[in-house]
């Protein structure tokens, strides 16, 4: 059954990704960004004014008490994700939480249990499932025209100080494993259509001030034989972001967020792949459609849970190596 009334969505998080979601949601017909919440009321008011949203509030609890909010998008610090996802579901609100769903398997599984108990739509922001570049590759795979033999992925940032994507000081610390590796671990299993059967990780020294590893290497193998090599660094002083090289049986493709190239760096036109060239907008459109149609969304908590089980196993490996 499709619900055609306006969908009223609150946005929690007034940072770089919150701005991306605010812009994306305002491009979706029949959606109203009904309230925004940030770390303080003052920052929420500033963000609301910048994004053209009429209501700013001081806390997520206030949002969850509102009768005129149907759903919440969480673009808040990683350490808040699981607790806020649970709070939204317990308050009867559909929820989309930015990646990662949680920074522990216990918390991730608690969120899935709450979703199953409430029957609400709950999805995680695994944006790579929605980028037109990766969608284009997936369609070739589904048509039997391309099979992945290896994915070679580089996730590189220059983050020796605790700054966000806008270059502003962060109130929390990012994480290579639970945040950035989550994108690739999930995408590799999603694109191969095969469960992960082997995962290995090593990491470099722990930063004395940030308390996190600044460099990490991960190897994955899917049941169908495909492999993935993932290099992650916060020390890279060069092109920033994540770059995916699909090495397959009939070609090689390089995905840079929403854009796609051949192995020889020739651009591929993916503009007709979906209704937008913005992966965040496509992710938000899926969230809205799933609520209106009463169905499970792509990137539902159930679908991404294998990713978090793999991340937990990798964390155990890294902890064991650090203690040996």
QUINOR-V33561 format. One record per backbone hydrogen bond with DSSP energy under -0.5 kcal/mol. NH is the residue of the N-H (numbers start at 0). CO is the residue of the C=O. Records with the same first field share a line. If there is no record, write none. Layout:
NH=CO + CO
//
This chain:
2=291
3=1
6=29
7=5
8=6 + 31
9=70
10=34
11=9 + 72
12=10 + 36
18=14
19=15
20=16
21=17
22=18
23=19
24=20
25=21
26=23
27=24
28=26
30=27
31=6
33=8 + 31
34=8
35=54
36=10
37=56
43=39
44=40
45=41
46=42
47=43
48=44
49=45
50=46
51=47
52=47
56=35
62=58
63=59
64=60
65=62
68=65
69=7
70=7
71=93
72=9
73=71 + 95
74=11 + 72
79=76
80=76 + 77
83=79
84=80
85=81
86=82
87=83
88=84
89=85
90=86
91=88
92=87
93=69
94=120
95=71
96=122
97=73
98=124
107=103
108=104
109=105
110=106
111=107
112=108
113=109
114=110
115=111
116=112
117=113
118=114
122=94
123=298
124=96
125=123
126=124
128=125
129=126
130=126
134=130
135=131
136=132
137=133
138=134
139=135
140=136
141=137
142=138
143=140
144=139
145=139
148=246
149=246
150=226
151=244
152=150 + 228
153=242
154=230
155=153 + 240
156=232
158=156 + 233
162=160
163=167
166=163
169=161
178=174
179=174
180=175
181=176
182=178 + 179
183=179
184=180
185=181
186=182
187=183
188=184
189=185
190=186
191=187
192=188
193=188
196=220
197=220
199=218
201=216
203=214
206=211
210=206
213=204
215=231
216=201
217=229
218=199
219=227
220=197
221=225
222=194
224=221
226=148
227=219
228=150
229=217
230=152
231=215
232=154
233=213
234=213
235=156
236=234
237=235
240=155
242=153
243=254
244=151
245=243 + 252
246=149 + 244
247=245 + 250
248=146
252=245
253=260
254=243 + 252
255=253 + 258
256=241 + 254
258=255
259=267
260=253
261=265
262=251
264=261
267=259
269=267
272=269
278=276
281=277
282=278
283=279
284=280
285=281
286=282
287=283
288=284
289=285
290=286
291=287
292=288
293=289 + 290
294=289
299=296
300=121
303=299
304=300
306=303
307=303
308=304
309=305
310=306
311=307
312=308
313=309
314=310
315=311
316=312
317=313
318=314
319=315
320=316
321=317
322=318
323=319 + 320
//
